[in-house]
Amino acid sequence: MSVPLPDALKSKLDEPVFVVVGTVQPDGSPQMSPVWVKRDGDDIVFSTTVDRRKCKNLTRDPRVTVLLQPFDTPYLYAEIRGTAELTTEGGHELIDELSLKYTGKKYAEFNPASAGDAQRVVVRIRPQKIVGGI
């Protein structure tokens, strides 16, 4: 069952705030990655590629945690636990949208080495539990 994001958390996610995504490794240990994100309603969306560890982990086990800790209020945080859904549809459009949000440039301009990247994946997280004070 999904839960709605509080308005203050929605506002933070609409800003270029970095988050850390936690996934579960095959041996059960945690794996963490900083990512750019956007909000789509109450869902959290980010981009990765099919060859990245977080994508492999989420394909195998869709349980995920997102930790948001804004630079301007470092003693506040939100941990969003949920389940991820992955698709390759819209992957290139999403990374361009996120790159514009965070850098003001399309992804290929920001990261010219990305031309050789593997296929892009859209990861959509449906929040199931929110912990923290944002």
Summary of the structure (lengths in Angstrom):
residues: 134
radius of gyration: 14.3
end to end distance: 21.0
largest distance: 40.4
contacts: 394
relative contact order: 0.25
helix: 28%
strand: 38%
